[in-house]
Amino acid sequence: MKPTLMILAAGMGSRYGGLKQMDAMGPNGETVLDYSVFDAIRAGFGKVVFIIRKDFEAEFKEKIGSRFEDKIAIDYAFQDLNDLPEGFSLPEGRTKPWGTTHAMLAARDVINEPFAVVNADDFYGADSFNQISKYLETSEDGEKFNYSMVGYPLRNTLSDHGDVNRGICRVENGLLNYVEEHEKIKRDEDGQVRGFNQAGEKVDLDENAYASMNFWGFTPSIFDALNAAFVEFLKERGTEMKSECYIPTVVDQLISSGKADAKVLDTTSSWFGVTYPDDKPKCVESIRQLIDSGAYPSSLV
């Protein structure tokens, strides 16, 4: 069975100042996620599921989805603030999305096969899709859930224009041993990379450590695990106006409890992305260089 690619494209783009998932980065109006879908098709994926919001559904389908309808099976799922487990309701005044765990749960009824997850605004590279596609083609759960992750060195995932959020990983014998989401990561004036852990403490970070860029490989068993974790999250932090439930946090809980393993996949691909408006020129130039090298055609549209 061919794996599916889930693309998380429902973000608000608050730090970018707009819907960066639909902002042109390639020479002919291509978005970053256009290149992800192109790479997924080359790597043997059989379907793409876009996680979006209803308020830009028509624009997204016209500008993005329509480009691939004749090349690969396309489906959509919608992240909605009010889509909550039974017994929970949206706190008055909350407008911020619930995070990547909630975004993934939007697709729980449309994915029944092994699948990969990527962010819409991150460029992951062709080899990374090849690596995870090969792994997913034979991926099945045994005594533990069998998951995977493409890892990138933290130093290559920082922005020169502000702080970023990353899942910082520890790897042992090729398996993910530990991952903790850190926020507001940046290189300080003394050259040390620092960020805030989930306890709110500012800590030094190893710039050579693997960072999770939300490029995960899962079996469908993840959906029940995500739902259970999201319920616990809502019990503990559901009344906070800006709390978010992150995929790395859930995976870490599954690993630490002995319920899952996650294979860390090395890749020769380089990651780049856009968090802030000033990141865009570097992203545009990186894509141009890849086209000049012959890695991508001059036009995807």
N, C-alpha and C positions, 0 to 999 in steps of 0.2 A: 504494500500500500504506500503510495506517495505521501510524504508529509505535507502538512499545511503550514503556511506562514501567517501568523497573526501580527498585524501592524497597529501599534497603539498610536492613534492619530486624533484623539479627542482632547488634547491639551489646550489650555487657554493661551499659552505663550505670553504670560505676564511679564517675564523679564525681557522677552524679545520685542514686545510691543505689538503683537499681532499673531496671526495664524501662520507660523513659520513652516508648518507641514504642507502649506500650499504656496510657499514663496519660491520663486524661480531661482535656481542655483546653476543649472546647466546652460550651455550656449543657446539652446533653442526652447527655453522656458521649462526645462526639466526640474522637478523638485528632487530633494534628497531621496524621498521614498520611491520615486520613479526608478532610481538606480537599485534600490533594495529589491523591488519587484523584478527588475531585469535580471539581477543576479540570482534571485530565487528560481526563476524560470530556467536559467542556464544550469542551475544546480539540481534540477529535477523535482522541485516542489510541484504539487498538483493543484493547489488551491491557495487563494489569498483571502483572508478575512480582515477587513478594515474595521477597527473600533473607532467610531466617530460620535458626534453629537447631532441630535436632530436639527439644531438651529442652523447648521451649515451643510445638511445632507445634500440638497440639490446642487449647491456649488461644488461640493467635493466630488459627487458622482460625475458631474459634467467635466471638471478640470482634471480629475485624477482617474477615477474608476473606469471611465469610458475608454481610456487609452489602452486598457489591458483586457477588455471583455472578449476580444477575439483571440487572445493569446493564452489565457489561463482562466480557470473557474474563479469567479469573484463572489464574495458574500459580504454582508455588512451586519454589524451589531452596534448597539447604541448605548453609550454610557449615560446614565441618567441619575442625577443626585437622589431622586426618590426611589430608585431601585434598591431597596434594602430588605434584609431578611425579615421574616415575620416577627412582629413584636417591636420593631424599631421604626422610627419616623425621623424625618429631616428636622434638625433643630432650627428654630426660627432664626432667620438672619444668615444662615450658612449659604455661601455661594461657591466656595472652593470645592473642587472635585475631591473624592475620597482617596485618590491615589491609584497606583498601578495594579494593586490587587483587585480593587473594585472594577477597574477597566477590563481586566482579564475576565472577570466573572460575567461580563456582558455577553461573552461568546459561549457560555456554558451549554447552550442548546444548539449550537451550529458547528461544533467541532467534536468529532468522535474518533479521531485518529491522532497519532503522534504529531506534534506541532512545535514550531519555533516561534519565539516572541521577539520582536524588535521595536524600538522607538521609531517614530516617523521622521524625526529630525536628526538621526544619527546615521553616518555613512560607515558601513561595516566592512565593505570590501568583498570581492568575489570569492577569495579562498575561504573566508569565514563561513559563507553560505555552503560551500562545497563540504567543508568539514562537518558542519552540523547536519546537513542533509544525509550524508553517509551514515552518521551515527543514528539518526532517527529512523532510517530505513530498516534497521534491525533492532530498534529499541522496544523493549517490553518490560513490564514490571515482573519481578521475581519475589523473593522474600522481602525485598525493599522496593520502593518506588525507584525507577531508573530514570534519572534526569541528567541534564548536561548544561554546560555554560561555555560560551566563548569568552576567554579572558584577554584583557589588554593591560599593559603596564600603566599604572596610575599616572606616571609622568607624561604619557602621551594623550591623556584625556582631560588635561587642565585647560582653562581659558585664560588668555592674556588680559581679558577685559572684565573679569569679575569672578566671584566664587561659583562653585558647582556642587551638586550632590552626587555621591558615588557610593556604591556598595563595596567596601574594602574587604578583600578575601585573604584567607590563609589556605594554602594547598599542600596536601601531603599525599605522596604516591599517586599523583595525577587526579586525586579526588578533592573536591571542595570540602574543607574541614570546618570552615567558619566564614561567615560573611556578616558584616554589620554595616548598616546604612549610616553614612556620615554626611553632614550638611555643611554648607558654606566652606568648602575646601578651596584653598588657594595657596600659592607660594608667597610666603611673607618676605619682607624686605631683607631678612638675613639668609634667604635662600631655602629655608626649611618649609616643607609642605605641611600645612596644618588644617584641621577641620574639627567640627563638633560631633561627638558621638551621640548615641541615643539618650544618654544621661545628661546631655547638655554641656559636657566638659570639652574644652578645647584641648586637642591632643596632637602630638607629632605623628606624622604618617610617613611610611616608607614609600618613596616615590617609585620604587621598583616593584612594589606589591601589585598583584593582580587587582584590577578594578572591574566590577560588574557593570557593563554598559546595557544591562537589560536585554542581552542576547542569550535567551534561555531555550533549552530544549525540554519538552515535557511530554508525558503520556497523559491521556484524559483523566487519570486519577487525580491530577493536580486540582481539578475544579472542586471536588468535595473538600480537599484540604484547604483550599483558599477560602471557601465559604465558612468552614469551621473557624479559621483564623480571623476572618473578618467579623464574625459574630463576637468573638472574644475582644477584638479591637473596639468594636462599638460599645461593649459593656464598660470598657476601661476609659476610652477616650472619645466616645461618640458625641459628647456634648461640647467638645472643643471646636472652635470655629475653623481652625486651620490644620487639624490633625490629619495625617495621611497614613494609609496602610500600604507598605511597600512589598513588592515581590521578594527582594532579597531577605527581608525579615522573616517571611513565611518559610522560605526555603531553608534558612538557617535553623528555624525551629524544628523542621522535619528532619534535618540532618542530626541535630543535637539529641533528638528523641529516638534516633535509630530507625526512623520510618523511611528514610530516603538516602540514596547516594546521588551525588552529582559529579559527573565526569567533567573535568576542565579541559577544554579543547584548545590546543595551541593553533595559531594561525599566522601566516605570513602577511596577512592583510594589515593595513594601517587604518586606525579609526580616526575620524574627525567629525565635527558636528557644529551646530549653532545653538548657543544659549543666549547670547547677547547680539544686538544688531552689528556691533563691531567685529563679530566672529564671521560675518558673511563673506567679506572679501577673501579671507583665507580659505573658506570652504569653496568658493567659486574658483579660486586659483588651483586648489588641489584637484578639483574635478577636471579642470582644463589640462593639467599635467598628465592625468590618467588617460585622457582622450588622446593627447599627443603621443603617449607611449604605446597606444594601440590597445589598451585594456578595455576601452569602451568605444562604441561608434560615436561619431560626431553628433548624431541626433537619435533620441529614443522616441520622439513624438512624430 
